[in-house]
Amino acid sequence: MYEKRFGLRHRPFPATPDSRCYYPATSHEHALAHLLQAIQDDEGFALLVAPPGLGKTLVCHCLLERLGPRAVSAFLTNSHCNDRGALLQAILYDLSLPYEGNEQALRLRITEFLLNNYGAGKRAVLLVDEAQHVNPDILEELRLLGNLESGQGKACQVILAGQPALLETLDRPELSALEHGNALLK
């Protein structure tokens, strides 16, 4: 309907994020710059926090585009993982790696991949969308992945994108080991 009436090439407001429709609003560009700086500074953990509907997922897609081929990434759009094994399987699946086995085998497979990737001079970025749904046990596993180092830097950098409830979860005493910077969309 819109396309014909206004002479558009594609639907103007798709239900799913489309980076072709990205408008570089100041708040989005600020958030992207903050996340890119966190990656460049080799921080293990970074946050993107905003209320629903402000474009967190779209910013994540734009971030991956800006990283380009110099980074390997896993983008978990469904953060409803029941346990650590399910999280590790989801990461391996998104990296197109075998995702069968017990939890420790999965963890070792990811660790080996990340260290080899880092040894080859590439970054690894793990984006977790809708992170307000992630439970503390899963956050601890993500923290451990973000702490994985190889000589001169982090073998994996974790970015959590979520609604403000995520900040409340991260303020829990048992998660005090998580250090994070915030990129806020307003």
N, C-alpha and C positions, 0 to 999 in steps of 0.2 A: 504494500500500500504506500508506504513512505517513499520507496525507491522511485516509483513511477511519478507520483505527484511532484516531488522535489528534484527529480533527475539525479538521484543518488546511485552510486555504484554498488553499495551494499547496505544492509540494515544499519541504521544509525546507532541504536542502543541495544547491542546484543546482550543476551542473558549471561554469556560467559565472557571473561576478560579477553580483550583483543588488543594487543599492543599497537596495532595499526591505528586504533582510535585513541591512543594515548595523547592527552593534552598536557604539556609540561607546566602544570600549575606550580606555583612557588612551594607549596607544602609538599607536593609529591617530589619535586626536584631536590628539595632539602633532605627529605627522607632517603632518596636514592644516593645523594652525595654522602650522607652519614653512613649508610650501609657499605658503599664502595670504600670509604675511608676505613671502616672497621676491617674490611677484607684486606686492604692494603697494609694496615697496621698489624695484621696477623692476629687479630683478636679471635679467640676461640668461640666466642658467643656474642651475638647481637640480637636486638629486638626491634620489631616494627609493630607498634601498638596504635590502634585506632578503633573507633566505634564501627559497627557494621555499615557497609555500603560506601566507605570512603576510598576504596581502591587499593587495599593492601595486596590482594592477589595480583592485580594489574601491576603494581609496583614491583612485586616479586618477578613477574614475567619480564618486565623492562630491565631489572637488575641482571637477570640471566643473559639477556641479549647484550647488555653492555659488557659483561664479563667475556662473552664470546668464546672462542676456542681455547683461550688460555686457562679455562677452568672446566673441570668435570663437575657435574651437579646432579643431585637427586632432589626432586621437588615433590614432597609428600603433601598432597592436597586433602587427603583424608587422614586426620590425626587421631582417629578413634582406634588406637591399638590397645588390645586387651593386656598385653604383657610385653616384656622386652623382646622375646622371640618374634612376635608379630611385627614389632618395630624394625628389627634387623632384617626380617624377610621383606618388608616393604622397601627398605633402603636398597637391598640387593636387587630386588625386582626392578626398581627405577634405574639402577645402574646397569641393567641388562646382564646381571651376573646370576649364577645358580643360587636359588634361595631355598633349597631343601636342607634338612639336617637339624640337629639339636641346637639349642641356643649358643653353646660354646663354639660349635663348628661355624655357625653363622657369624659370630663375633670375630673369630679368627680370619674368616674369609674377607670380611670388611676391612679388618686391620691390615691384612696383607695387601689388599687392593690399594688402600689409602697410602700406605708407606711406599709401595712401588710407584704409585701415581706421583707422589711428592718427589721421589727420587728421580723421576723423569722430568722434573721441573714444572709440574702443573699443580694448580690449586684444586682443592675439592671443597665444594660448598654444598651443604645440606640445608635446604629450605623446608620448614615445617609450617604449613598454613593451618589456620584455625587452631592454633596452639593453645588456646584457652581450654581446650578439651583434654589436653595431655595431663596425665596424672603424675605425681611426684616421682614415682619409680621410673617412669619413662623419661622424665626430665633428667634424672640422675644418669641414665644410660646415654642420653644426648650430651650431658656434661662430660662424660668420659670420652666420648667421640671427639668433642671439641678440645679436650686436653691432649689428644694423641699428637705427639711431636716426633719430629725426625731431624735431629741435628739443629738446623738453623731456623726452624719454624713449625707452625701448626700443619699437620697433615690433613686436617679437616676443620672447616669453620662452619658453625651452626648458626642459622638465622631462624628465629621464631617470629612468625607473623600471627598476631591475634588481637582479640578484643581486650579492653582494659582489665577484665577479670584475670587475665594472664599475670598482670603485675601483682595482684593479690596472692596468687598461687606462688609466685617467685619470692614473695616476702616471707614465706613460711620458714621457720627456724631450720628445719631439716634440709632446706635448699640454700642455705647461706653460702655454700661453696660456689654457687653460680655467680660469676661476675658478668655483667652485661652492660652494654650501652643501649640507649633508646633512640629510635627514630620514630617520631610521632607525627601522624597525619592529623590535621585539624580542619 
